Structures are given as C-alpha cells and as structure tokens.
Amino acid sequence: MWIAMGHTDMRKGMQGLALIVPQALKRDPFAGDLYVFRGRAGSLVKIVWHDGTGMSLYAKRIEKGRFIWPSATDGIVSLTASQLACLLQGIDWRNPQHSWRPKSAG
C-alpha cells in the first residue's frame, strides 16, 4: 500500500489516478498494490488498485476533520494494512494512541 504525497486533483477517476502511478510515482499500477490519493481540502481520499482482473476505485469523504497526510509535497510512502485502516478512520496513523489501557492484569 502506497500513499501519494502532496495533494491530487480529485476530479480524476480511476484511469487518471492510475496514470499518475507510473508517471509521478514510478511504480507499476497493475502490480496489485493500493495507491492512496488525497485532495487539497484533505477531506477526500481515493484509492486505486488492480486485482489481476480489473482496476478498482474506492473513495471516502470524512465527515469531520481531515485525513492525516505526510507534509512532503511529492514522492510516495509505504503503509501497512493497520496504518491504512487508521488513516481511513481519521486517526493519525504515524503515531496512533490507544484510547484505553488496562490498569492491572487481574
């Protein structure tokens, strides 16, 4: 899973976003990896991936707040599945905090 740094024109559909992958990110869009893009406002992300049979597009607009994004303006960052899950929930995936910890083991 890869996060595209900076912001992307969210008017682009799956073909437009898939074109960004080899041109700007220097990766193969058909390798089965997920590529995550964020709009300028920070409240919309789109994910494109190829599952071996076709290209798919996932979009999510967050109701409150913004998706946490690295501050660099270009490039790509690798994410784990749990980091992507945090990102999609609006949680700071770079430093997730537990909301509750047990006080004792017994």
N, C-alpha and C positions, 0 to 999 in steps of 0.2 A: 504494500500500500504506500502510495506516494502523495505528498501534499505539494501542490504547486505554489511557490512563494509569490508574494505580491497579490494583486487582485486581477480578476479576469472579467471580460465583458460577458455578463450573464445572459445576454441576448443570444449567445451561441448555443446551438443544440449539440447533439452527440457527435455529429460529423465535424463541426467546428472545433469542439474541445478535443476530439481525437486527433485533429491536425496539429494542435498545439503540442501534443506529446512528443512526436519526433522532431518538430521544428525548434521548439524552445527548450524542451526538457531533455532532448537527446535520448529518448527511450523508445521502446517498441510498444505501440498501443495494443497490439494483438498478442502480447505475451501472457495475458491473464492477470496482470496487476491492476489494482484500482488506482485511479488518479483523481484527486480531490481538488476542486477549484472553488474559490470564494469570490464573491462580488465586492465592489468598492464599499458598499454600506456595511458589509460584514454580517448581514442577517440571512444570507442565502448561500448555500453550498450546492455544488453539483458534483457528482461522482460518475465517471465513465469507466467501463471495463468491458473486456471481450472474454466471453466464457468458452470460446472454442467453436461456438455455433453462430454467434452474432454479438453485436455491440449493444450494451445496455446503458441506460442513463437513469440516475437517481438524483432527485432534487429535494432539498429540505430548506424551508424558511423557518427560522427560530422566532417564536412569538415575542420574547423579551430578551434584551441583551444582544450580544454579538458572539459569533463563533471565534474562539481563541486561535490566533494565527501568528506564526513567527514574524518578526519585524523586517526581515530581509526583503528586498524588492524583486529578486529573481533567483532562480535555481529550484531545487527540489529537496524535500526532506522525507525520510523514510518513517513510517508509522507502524506500530504493532496493531493487532486487532483490538486490544483493550484501549490503546490510545485513540484509535478511530472512534470507538464506542463513546469514550469520554467527550471527544470533540463534538460528536453529533448530539450529545446531551447538553452542550454548552458549558461543560466542565473544563477547566484549564488542564489539558492533557499533559502539559510539560511538568506539572507539579500537582497531581491530584491529592486531595486531602480527604481522609476518612472523616465522615461526619459523626461517627460514634466509635469509641474504643471501649472494650470491657475493662472494668476496674480490677477484677480478680478472675482467677481461673476456676474458682469453685463456688 
